[in-house]
Structures are given as structure tokens and as C-alpha cells.
Amino acid sequence: MLLQHQCSWGRAMKVPIIGIKRLCMDTDGEGVTTLVAFYGCTLNCNYCLNPHSKELLYPIKWYTEETLYREVKIDYLYFQATGGGLTFGGGEPLLHIDFINSMKKQYGQDICFNAETALHIEWDLIKRSTKAIDHYIVDCKSMDNNIYKRYTGQDNGRMRENLARLIEQVGNERLTVKLPIIPGYQEEGQLGYSKEQLAAIGITDIRTFPYTTQIDKVKRE
Ligand code: SF4
């Protein structure tokens, strides 16, 4: 699934963006970051954290490299002072790698680019991202295929293979892997296997965190 744009250097591309969130602190990358959330995803997670990324009727705004830069450059000094930058999320941001590459080339040479990705896409898209993306935040969900399949509706073989290839290409320092505790799917005590598998391919920056589902929110209100 590739939802983009005019694809050639030197001509503006247009991409569908569902939201831009400024001034994120240490949640979507180091320092102060602006989260740019793309429309489109290849998975079908049961507690999707961003369901708008897949709702056809959600009001999408289309951006070119220039219009996006005009909107995000307001925080340029924060990015420089804190080592922050832009974090591309979604949905699956690497579906839009041609746009991200073009954005980096035109406006992003001195801005850190992060990608929050599930890596459940064709390897070619990931391979083409390694020059523009400075740091990858991989939402791997689970290395256990039973859990992954029950939660996302897909096998995790592609994600696992891509993750192993990515660490070979860019090295451990440019990778953070998120391992969520997912109520009803992956409890804290079930994370051991995933941690072992990640360590076996050389990943050291592994962050576990609990998902807050809509059900949890309703219970608290
Ligand atoms: S990968 Fe993210 S955006 Fe895609 S379905 Fe899962 S939670 Fe939703």
C-alpha cells in the first residue's frame, strides 16, 4: 500500500497527514520533537493507538515538503537546543519514504529525523530510509508470533526479518525497540521471550510500557 504523491526529485510531492503534535518531550524521540502522523497502516491492531490513521472518512490534510516545513520550523531552535527534531509516525510512516527523503534533502540536513515504525512493510521501503532517518523507534509489539498474530492479525516474520536486517545496516545505536504490555494479549510476565530474542540480534535499547486502552480510560472516568 503506497498512498503517495508525485514521486520525482525536484517536484513537490503531497502526502496525507492526520495530525501534527508539537513540543513532545522524550516520548517520541530524544529532546523536543514534533510528531508528524501519516495516514495509512499495514496492520490491524486490536487496540489501535491511532485509529484515525486508517479511517477513510477522517479529515486528512495534504502537505507538500514546503507546507510541512513551514508548519514545523517554528520549533527549530528547540530542536537545535535539545537534540530533538521531527518524529514521523502514523500509521506507518515508512510507506511515505519518498516524501521523507525529499523532505530531508530539502529542509532537514540539520534536523534529526526519527521514524516510529512497526517495520511490517516491504524491506525496500526500509532500505531506502537509512540515509534520511537518524533514529528508528520500532514498535515491535511482540517477538512471540502467537501474541503478535492474535493482536495484529498478521504473522511477525516480516517484522522480525526486517528488524534483523535493519540492525545490520544501521547498527544498534540508531535503534530503540518498544515492547508494550497489552491487556489481554501480552502481560508483563510474558515479555521475557521477546527480550531474549531482541538481545540475540544485538538490540540493547528496549523499552517496555503499558498500553492504555480506550476501555481503561472509560473505567477511570
Ligand atoms: S501499527 Fe499503530 S497505527 Fe497501525 S494498526 Fe497498529 S497501533 Fe494502529
Boltz pocket constraint, residues with backbone or C-beta under 6 A from the ligand:
constraints:
  - pocket:
      binder: B
      contacts: [[A, 41], [A, 42], [A, 43], [A, 44], [A, 45], [A, 47], [A, 48], [A, 49], [A, 50], [A, 51], [A, 53], [A, 90], [A, 91], [A, 92], [A, 118]]
      max_distance: 6.0
